[in-house]
Amino acid sequence: MSFLPTSSSSSFFRERRWEFVRKAVRRAVVYDLPNGVQVAMVVFNAEAREKAPLSMLESTISDLRERVGSSLPRNPSGVRASQACVACGIKRAVRVLEEGGAPPQAANIILVTSGGHGRDSEAEEVRRLVKEFGLRLLLVLYPLAETPDLPAPPHALVPIARESGGRVFTVMDEGVGIDSKVSMLISLMDALTAAVAAGGATTPVLVHSATYQGGIASLSKGTFALDDSLAAHARFAVYYYDLNHVGNTIHLTAPSGATFASVNMQEEDGDVNMISVNLHNAERGVWKYKVENRADSHQALHIQVTSLPSTNTRVTVRVWTNQQTVDVGSAKEQEHEPIKIYGEIKMGGAAVMDAGVMVQLQRLGTNATGGTYPPVKLQLFDLGTGGKCWRRRFEVLYLALSVTF
């Protein structure tokens, strides 16, 4: 069961932040949530309001998904972020759950709120509500602004989310003037999908993800692989900042050499900033693609390929570290305790031996010139038990981690 109480304070007026929230929530509800999940929507500022009652999603193509996914208001409120009442949002969420006949302790509260300073005055009240109703809090900090050479200030809701058995997801601020990079939208979408998955729902597997900066090449080319660990169908999607950034050419080549280039196969969803091609009964093997890229030099096209996991061949990948968080100050003081990254791959419940596992670490946010930090790719060492390990000292706070094998 997933639930999305969302802050709508004035901090979201800047740089299309609220517009990105609406698009990310729509993608989660319309495309990512599985059938059989109950979902409701609450927004809060100085007070809380129900935007969509608790409803069961029973079809991947339904008006209900469209209504719930588009239920957030078009504009945020004028209430300052410091005056937003998180406790009010949680109380309203509990009320909506109870009115819908669902026990609150069975719910996952996905809370999207701004990062940085704040919520200290509400921390104890939120902690009391979480304990009283047995809630599991999945926190999405959006957007978290980074001050150069300084660690981000602590957020009072982070320890509460972890105490509840929940998770914390961070979306770094990537504002450019009066706009935001489309990469921030993608990060928010991925964070919401990860939060839904952390709540126990089966969500699409991210098979391939690539960013193609504008102003470099007129055609963005790449490959992705589909295998039997995935369901029969897949979705190829191009995400954009402006529709004019995507040219007419979206060309896919199957492993057999068959081509898919018809505009009639493409589906546009301007409410998600996505053009997609559904690959039904997709061939197994390596696919090729090329997309006409007309993005500006400070924007990009993002391409993602997703598919549900196969119900026959179950491959699970688990990644964790020996620390939940990395603090710059403590990392320097405790250099004798490096951060260890572990990965575990299983197929059908059994460990996959001698698998080659590559980890990519990506520092979130933007550097001094507004660009992204270069990724670090690492090969994990085999422990001889089907598990993998790698260790190194870090002096950065927020990392995204992806695994290929």
Order of alpha helices (4+ residues) and beta strands (2+ residues): beta-alpha-beta-beta-alpha-alpha-beta-alpha-beta-alpha-beta-beta-beta-alpha-beta-beta-beta-beta-beta-beta-beta-beta-beta-beta-alpha-beta-beta-beta-beta-beta-beta-beta
